[in-house]
Amino acid sequence: RKPPADASLTVGGVSIAIKQSMRYLGIVLDGRWNFGAHFAELAPRVTTAAGALTRLMPNLGGPEASCRRLYMGVVRSIALYGAPVWADALSRQNLASLRRPQRLMATRAARGYRTISFEAASVLAGSIPWDLEAKTLASLFFWREEAVAQGHRLAPREIAGRRNELCQRSIEEWSQRLEQPTAGRRTVEAVRPVLGQWLARQHGSLTYRLTQMLSGHGCFGGYLCLIGREPSAVCHHCDGCADEDAQHTLEVCPAWDQDRAELRAVVGDDLSLPAVVRQMVDSERSWTAVQTFAESVMLRKEAAERVREDTSDLPIRRRRTGRRRRAYALHLLPPQ
């Protein structure tokens, strides 16, 4: 299970300690080839890089979507270094080491609350799970090695075609995984039918308030009650809902009928989230209409929430303080 204490080899008069693992070209190899030692060293490094970059990506303001994808790609490159070597040895613990920083980066790329699940965050951000990307890199590497061994000279177009084929397989496998999400079901079930179009779209970017509407994590009575910020899940904008959620705001709440009428004029009468997402990926006009609705409604809901914070005597309703909260407040509507 491990070498004797203080065991060593002497080569040319140099003593070399015998250990359970060794570093070779940046990859930590262990005697069982399960790469546990590699991921034990990799996880803190990737998490630190992710934490540093997320500070550059506030939910309100900050860089555009293209820059956020770039930052996410930086952390992805660190995490997937040497993937062809260890792609087939991803234990549950090793997989968790990859998922933690990916969830952190995907959440920031999508401008979402940190309570969003891994599945929902990665779907919204369009970030294929890194273990699937590792398998893609490994398959491409060994395919090229086999071609070279057989004397074939691969053209760049052939390599690009093979890469696209493997990426499409990864998306299909990802879609199969999403058939039974462990969390974020509403979001995943809405995006999964059009996952390929969602990833390939050339229009639309996520905003802080649009992500709230798509994820259900935001200024909604049910969510605020769940995290202990509201004593109950009732809707404060109508009298008929005892459990307010994002879908109630999008489809039912009479307080937003005028905004909803403008939205329906563009996307149609079906305001179920799968139908809305389908319209969003089909046209930039529909995306803009949904984003406009989310921005208009959520801004007013946030302003109303601040009024309740200022007038409530309940400890759970006290407004939070701190640098990030003050920066966030600069982007809010003044209380009405």
Backbone torsions as a table, in degrees:
resi	resn	phi	psi	omega
1	ARG	NA	-28.9	176.6
2	LYS	-159.0	157.3	-178.8
3	PRO	-71.4	160.0	176.2
4	PRO	-60.3	153.1	-179.8
5	ALA	-61.2	136.3	177.3
6	ASP	63.2	20.4	177.8
7	ALA	-70.6	143.9	-179.2
8	SER	-157.2	162.3	172.2
9	LEU	-115.1	147.4	176.9
10	THR	-113.8	117.6	-178.3
11	VAL	-123.9	116.3	179.7
12	GLY	59.7	33.7	179.5
13	GLY	81.8	3.0	179.7
14	VAL	-106.6	127.6	179.5
15	SER	-85.8	127.0	-179.4
16	ILE	-117.8	117.8	-178.9
17	ALA	-67.7	142.3	175.6
18	ILE	-95.0	122.0	-177.7
19	LYS	-127.2	176.1	-178.9
20	GLN	-78.4	-14.0	-178.4
21	SER	-147.4	163.7	177.5
22	MET	-144.6	151.0	178.9
23	ARG	-98.2	130.0	178.1
24	TYR	-137.9	116.4	-179.8
25	LEU	52.5	40.5	175.3
26	GLY	85.6	-0.4	178.5
27	ILE	-114.6	133.6	179.8
28	VAL	-90.5	117.8	-179.9
29	LEU	-101.2	139.7	178.0
30	ASP	-122.9	166.1	-174.2
31	GLY	-63.3	-25.7	-179.1
32	ARG	-96.9	-3.6	179.5
33	TRP	55.6	36.6	174.9
34	ASN	-101.6	-2.9	174.2
35	PHE	59.1	23.7	175.2
36	GLY	-62.6	-40.7	179.6
37	ALA	-66.6	-36.3	179.6
38	HIS	-62.5	-47.7	-177.9
39	PHE	-73.6	-26.4	175.9
40	ALA	-64.5	-35.7	176.3
41	GLU	-82.3	-33.3	-176.2
42	LEU	-71.1	-41.1	-173.2
43	ALA	-55.7	-50.4	179.5
44	PRO	-62.6	-36.9	-178.6
45	ARG	-66.5	-44.5	-179.8
46	VAL	-68.2	-41.3	-179.9
47	THR	-64.2	-38.4	177.5
48	THR	-64.2	-44.2	177.8
49	ALA	-63.1	-41.9	178.8
50	ALA	-63.8	-42.4	179.2
51	GLY	-63.1	-38.7	179.7
52	ALA	-66.7	-40.6	-177.6
53	LEU	-75.9	-31.9	180.0
54	THR	-65.8	-25.5	177.0
55	ARG	-67.1	-19.0	177.1
56	LEU	-88.4	-1.1	-174.4
57	MET	-126.3	67.4	176.8
58	PRO	-64.8	155.6	-179.3
59	ASN	-65.9	-35.7	177.2
60	LEU	-107.0	126.9	-174.3
61	GLY	77.9	-152.9	179.6
62	GLY	77.5	-172.5	-175.1
63	PRO	-70.0	163.4	178.3
64	GLU	-75.5	176.0	-175.1
65	ALA	-60.7	-38.2	-178.5
66	SER	-63.9	-39.1	178.9
67	CYS	-69.9	-36.7	177.4
68	ARG	-64.3	-39.6	176.4
69	ARG	-64.5	-36.7	177.6
70	LEU	-62.4	-47.0	179.0
71	TYR	-61.6	-40.4	178.6
72	MET	-64.1	-36.5	177.6
73	GLY	-66.1	-31.8	177.4
74	VAL	-61.9	-48.8	-179.4
75	VAL	-67.6	-38.1	177.8
76	ARG	-59.5	-42.6	-179.5
77	SER	-63.2	-39.9	177.4
78	ILE	-64.0	-43.9	-176.2
79	ALA	-68.3	-35.3	-172.8
80	LEU	-96.8	11.4	176.9
81	TYR	-59.9	130.6	178.9
82	GLY	72.6	20.6	-175.3
83	ALA	-55.3	-38.8	179.2
84	PRO	-58.9	-22.6	-178.7
85	VAL	-79.4	-42.3	-171.0
86	TRP	-110.9	2.7	-174.3
87	ALA	-58.9	-31.9	-178.0
88	ASP	-89.6	5.9	-177.4
89	ALA	-121.6	36.8	-177.7
90	LEU	-87.4	97.4	174.0
91	SER	-76.5	174.3	179.0
92	ARG	-60.2	-39.4	-179.7
93	GLN	-68.5	-41.8	177.9
94	ASN	-64.8	-38.8	178.9
95	LEU	-63.8	-39.1	177.6
96	ALA	-63.1	-34.5	178.4
97	SER	-65.0	-29.3	176.6
98	LEU	-80.6	-36.4	-172.9
99	ARG	-73.6	-32.6	-177.3
100	ARG	-60.3	-54.2	179.3
101	PRO	-68.6	-30.8	178.5
102	GLN	-65.5	-41.9	177.6
103	ARG	-62.2	-40.8	179.3
104	LEU	-61.5	-46.4	-178.8
105	MET	-70.7	-40.2	-179.6
106	ALA	-65.0	-38.5	178.8
107	THR	-62.3	-42.3	178.9
108	ARG	-70.8	-37.4	178.9
109	ALA	-64.0	-34.9	179.2
110	ALA	-87.8	-3.2	-178.2
111	ARG	60.0	42.7	-175.8
112	GLY	-104.7	169.5	173.4
113	TYR	-66.7	150.4	-178.1
114	ARG	-72.1	-7.0	176.9
115	THR	-85.0	-4.7	179.9
116	ILE	-65.1	140.6	-178.2
117	SER	-70.1	165.0	178.6
118	PHE	-60.5	-45.2	-177.6
119	GLU	-62.7	-47.7	-178.1
120	ALA	-66.0	-42.4	-179.2
121	ALA	-64.3	-44.8	-178.4
122	SER	-67.7	-35.9	177.9
123	VAL	-66.5	-48.7	-178.9
124	LEU	-61.8	-41.8	-178.8
125	ALA	-78.4	-10.8	-177.5
126	GLY	69.3	33.8	-177.1
127	SER	-103.8	105.5	179.0
128	ILE	-62.3	136.4	179.1
129	PRO	-49.8	135.9	-172.9
130	TRP	-66.7	-26.3	176.6
131	ASP	-67.3	-34.0	175.6
132	LEU	-70.2	-37.7	176.8
133	GLU	-66.8	-33.7	176.5
134	ALA	-63.1	-42.5	177.6
135	LYS	-64.2	-37.0	177.3
136	THR	-63.1	-45.7	178.4
137	LEU	-62.7	-39.7	179.6
138	ALA	-66.0	-44.7	-179.7
139	SER	-62.5	-42.0	179.4
140	LEU	-65.7	-40.5	-179.4
141	PHE	-62.5	-50.2	-176.7
142	PHE	-70.7	-29.9	174.7
143	TRP	-64.6	-42.3	178.5
144	ARG	-68.1	-39.6	178.3
145	GLU	-62.3	-41.4	179.6
146	GLU	-65.5	-39.9	179.2
147	ALA	-64.8	-42.0	178.8
148	VAL	-65.3	-40.3	179.6
149	ALA	-63.1	-30.0	179.2
150	GLN	-88.7	3.8	176.1
151	GLY	85.2	13.4	179.0
152	HIS	-86.0	140.0	175.4
153	ARG	-106.1	108.6	-173.6
154	LEU	-81.1	132.5	175.8
155	ALA	-81.8	152.1	178.4
156	PRO	-54.3	-33.8	-179.9
157	ARG	-67.4	-36.0	177.4
158	GLU	-65.7	-42.7	-180.0
159	ILE	-63.6	-43.9	179.7
160	ALA	-63.6	-39.4	178.8
161	GLY	-64.7	-41.8	177.6
162	ARG	-65.1	-40.5	178.9
163	ARG	-62.2	-43.9	179.3
164	ASN	-63.2	-38.1	178.7
165	GLU	-63.9	-43.8	179.3
166	LEU	-67.9	-36.6	177.3
167	CYS	-64.0	-39.5	178.5
168	GLN	-64.6	-38.0	175.8
169	ARG	-62.8	-39.2	178.9
170	SER	-63.7	-40.6	179.1
171	ILE	-64.6	-39.8	178.4
172	GLU	-64.6	-42.3	178.2
173	GLU	-66.5	-38.3	176.6
174	TRP	-61.9	-43.1	179.3
175	SER	-61.0	-38.2	177.8
176	GLN	-65.5	-39.8	177.0
177	ARG	-60.8	-37.9	-174.9
178	LEU	-75.2	-2.6	177.0
179	GLU	-63.9	-29.3	179.5
180	GLN	-131.9	74.0	-179.1
181	PRO	-68.4	146.6	178.1
182	THR	-81.9	-20.7	179.2
183	ALA	-160.6	167.3	-179.9
184	GLY	66.1	34.0	-172.5
185	ARG	-58.8	-44.3	-176.6
186	ARG	-58.3	-46.3	-179.0
187	THR	-67.6	-46.4	-177.2
188	VAL	-63.7	-44.5	-178.4
189	GLU	-67.1	-24.4	177.4
190	ALA	-78.1	-39.1	-174.5
191	VAL	-88.0	-31.6	-173.5
192	ARG	-54.8	-42.8	-179.6
193	PRO	-61.2	-24.3	-179.3
194	VAL	-120.8	32.5	-173.8
195	LEU	-59.2	-44.2	-179.7
196	GLY	-61.2	-43.6	178.2
197	GLN	-67.1	-37.9	178.5
198	TRP	-60.3	-42.4	-178.6
199	LEU	-73.0	-32.9	-173.4
200	ALA	-94.3	-3.5	-174.8
201	ARG	-62.3	149.2	-179.7
202	GLN	-108.6	8.4	-177.7
203	HIS	-133.7	160.9	172.2
204	GLY	78.2	134.6	173.3
205	SER	-133.1	154.1	-177.2
206	LEU	-80.5	139.8	173.5
207	THR	-113.8	168.2	-177.9
208	TYR	-56.8	-44.7	-175.4
209	ARG	-82.2	-30.3	174.3
210	LEU	-65.8	-40.2	177.3
211	THR	-63.6	-36.4	175.4
212	GLN	-58.5	-43.8	-178.4
213	MET	-66.8	-37.2	-177.7
214	LEU	-78.8	-33.8	-175.1
215	SER	-93.2	-23.2	-175.8
216	GLY	81.3	0.3	178.4
217	HIS	-101.8	103.0	-178.1
218	GLY	177.1	-148.8	-174.2
219	CYS	-81.9	66.9	178.2
220	PHE	-127.7	142.3	-175.0
221	GLY	-55.9	-44.0	-178.6
222	GLY	-62.7	-42.5	-179.9
223	TYR	-69.5	-44.7	-179.3
224	LEU	-63.5	-34.8	176.1
225	CYS	-68.4	-38.6	-179.0
226	LEU	-62.2	-38.2	-178.3
227	ILE	-93.2	6.7	175.0
228	GLY	83.0	22.0	178.7
229	ARG	-101.2	-9.2	176.7
230	GLU	-133.0	145.5	178.1
231	PRO	-74.6	-21.4	178.9
232	SER	-147.5	170.3	-175.4
233	ALA	-99.4	15.4	-175.8
234	VAL	-66.9	154.0	175.1
235	CYS	-84.8	127.0	-178.2
236	HIS	-85.9	-0.3	-175.8
237	HIS	-109.5	-4.7	176.1
238	CYS	-149.8	170.7	-175.3
239	ASP	-103.2	-0.2	-171.2
240	GLY	-109.2	5.7	-175.4
241	CYS	-124.5	123.1	178.1
242	ALA	-96.5	-4.8	-178.3
243	ASP	-144.6	83.8	-176.5
244	GLU	-76.8	131.1	173.6
245	ASP	-135.8	-175.9	-176.6
246	ALA	-64.6	-36.4	-178.7
247	GLN	-68.7	-36.0	175.0
248	HIS	-60.3	-43.6	178.7
249	THR	-65.5	-40.9	-176.8
250	LEU	-71.2	-38.2	-165.5
251	GLU	-116.5	-26.5	-166.3
252	VAL	-119.8	-47.9	-167.0
253	CYS	-52.4	120.5	-177.1
254	PRO	-67.6	-15.5	-179.9
255	ALA	-63.8	-22.5	-174.8
256	TRP	-114.2	26.8	-176.2
257	ASP	-61.0	-39.5	-178.7
258	GLN	-65.8	-46.1	177.3
259	ASP	-62.8	-38.9	-178.8
260	ARG	-66.3	-36.5	178.2
261	ALA	-62.9	-40.6	177.3
262	GLU	-65.6	-37.0	178.2
263	LEU	-67.4	-44.6	-179.3
264	ARG	-63.2	-31.2	179.1
265	ALA	-62.9	-21.3	-178.7
266	VAL	-102.9	-47.5	-172.6
267	VAL	-98.1	-9.1	-179.2
268	GLY	101.6	178.2	-175.0
269	ASP	-78.4	-23.4	-178.3
270	ASP	-80.0	108.3	-178.9
271	LEU	-108.4	20.6	169.4
272	SER	-64.0	148.4	-173.3
273	LEU	-60.6	-41.7	177.0
274	PRO	-58.0	-40.9	179.8
275	ALA	-67.4	-39.9	179.5
276	VAL	-65.0	-44.2	179.8
277	VAL	-64.1	-38.9	178.4
278	ARG	-60.6	-42.4	177.6
279	GLN	-66.9	-36.3	-179.0
280	MET	-62.8	-42.5	-178.5
281	VAL	-77.8	-19.0	-179.1
282	ASP	-76.7	-34.3	-176.8
283	SER	-149.6	148.2	178.0
284	GLU	-68.1	-31.8	179.3
285	ARG	-62.9	-42.6	178.5
286	SER	-67.6	-40.7	177.5
287	TRP	-58.2	-46.7	-179.4
288	THR	-62.7	-38.5	-179.8
289	ALA	-64.4	-43.1	179.3
290	VAL	-67.2	-40.8	179.2
291	GLN	-64.3	-41.1	178.6
292	THR	-62.8	-43.2	177.7
293	PHE	-60.1	-47.4	-178.0
294	ALA	-62.7	-44.1	-178.8
295	GLU	-64.1	-45.5	-177.3
296	SER	-65.0	-48.3	-176.2
297	VAL	-70.1	-47.2	-175.1
298	MET	-68.0	-32.3	175.9
299	LEU	-60.6	-43.5	-179.9
300	ARG	-71.3	-35.0	176.7
301	LYS	-65.7	-39.8	178.8
302	GLU	-65.8	-39.5	177.8
303	ALA	-63.2	-41.1	178.6
304	ALA	-66.4	-35.2	179.1
305	GLU	-66.2	-38.1	179.2
306	ARG	-65.6	-35.1	176.1
307	VAL	-63.7	-43.0	178.5
308	ARG	-64.4	-36.2	177.5
309	GLU	-63.2	-39.2	-176.4
310	ASP	-75.9	-25.1	-174.7
311	THR	-104.4	-7.5	-176.7
312	SER	-89.6	145.4	175.8
313	ASP	-94.7	-4.7	-178.1
314	LEU	-72.6	133.8	179.6
315	PRO	-59.2	-34.0	-177.3
316	ILE	-70.6	-14.1	-178.9
317	ARG	-97.4	1.0	179.9
318	ARG	-64.9	137.4	-178.4
319	ARG	-69.5	136.4	179.4
320	ARG	-75.8	153.6	179.1
321	THR	-119.5	176.8	178.7
322	GLY	124.0	166.5	-175.1
323	ARG	-60.6	-46.4	-177.3
324	ARG	-66.2	-37.5	178.8
325	ARG	-66.5	-39.3	179.2
326	ARG	-66.6	-39.5	177.5
327	ALA	-64.8	-38.6	178.7
328	TYR	-64.4	-39.1	-176.8
329	ALA	-64.0	-24.9	179.8
330	LEU	-64.9	-22.7	-176.5
331	HIS	-97.6	6.5	-175.5
332	LEU	-98.9	156.8	174.3
333	LEU	-69.2	149.1	174.9
334	PRO	-68.5	148.9	178.4
335	PRO	-57.3	141.9	-179.6
336	GLN	-86.5	NA	NA
